Amino acid sequence: LIMLFSILNDFSEVNKDKSQKTLFVVMPQYFDLVKKDKTSSSYQAYFKNLSKNFEILDLTNDLHKFNLNKIFLDDKFGGHYSEYGNKVVSEILYKKIKEMI
């Protein structure tokens, strides 16, 4: 996790030097969304902690409002979003980013 922080920090610093803002988007996998134990909340807590240093947009809570079986391709781990899922994500991102600017 320290390495991830370092990578995000380096990326963010490069953008600051270019006078650009950096937004990191958390796009959970199917398994993250259906798992009901402490694992999913721990990754959310990790990204919430990172938000002290970076602009983080976590789509987890937004995606819970949709039928997860339609958002992800039929796969054991649901690693890829379906066409519908990509549309949902793009609409969420559009709305959230529009609110930010």
C-alpha positions, 0 to 999 in steps of 0.5 A: 500500500505504501507503493501505491501511495508513492505512485499516486503521489508521483503522478499527482506531482507531475500534474501539479507541475503542469498546472493540472488537477488529478482525480483518481477514480475507484471502480470496484469489481463485482466481487468487491460490491457483493462481498459483505464482510470487512474486506470491502469496507477496508478498501473504502477506508483506505481510499478515504484515508488517501483522500486526505492527500488526493482527489478520490472519487469512489464509485462503490456506493453509486454502483450499489444502486444498480443491478450488479449482474447487468453492470458486469460481464458474466465472469467468475470475478466480474472483472470487466464492466459490460456495455451497460456498466460502462454507460452507467459509470460514464453517467455517474462520472459525468454527474460527479465531475460536473458537480465538482467544477 
